[in-house]
Amino acid sequence: MVVTTERDEMTWYKCETCGLMFDDQADAIQHEEHCDDEDPSYLQ
């Protein structure tokens, strides 16, 4: 489930599984559908 939070006067969408934050709700939802709670693939 994506959680909404306010930070730096902006609304952010946080993946409850891994904690990654997005500024776009659709991006957060898409990420969370494929999130496996491991390090994000872009860090490889």
N, C-alpha and C positions, 0 to 999 in steps of 0.2 A: 504494500500500500504506500502511496506517495503522501508525504506529509508536507503541509504548507508552513513556511516560516518567514518571518520578516527579518531582514538584515540589511544594513546600509540603505535604509529607506526603499528597499526593493522587496518584492515577493519572490521567494526561492522555493523550489520543489525538491524535497529530499527523499532519496530512496531509503526506505526503512531497513532494507537488507544490508546494504554496505555503507550507507551514509553519504554517498556521492550527491552533490547538489547541482541543480539545473535552474536556469532562469526561464525555461520554457516547460510548461506542464506536459505537453505532448512528448517532449524529449525524455522527461523523467519517467513517464508511463512506459514508453517504449523500452527504455533502459531496464526498468524494473521487471518487465516481462522476460528478459533474457539474463537477469542478474543471478549469479550463482554464489555470491558472497565471497568471491576470491578477488585478488588484486585486479583492478581494471586492466583490460587488454592493452590500453594505450601506454602502459608503463613497461611493457615488455621490450 
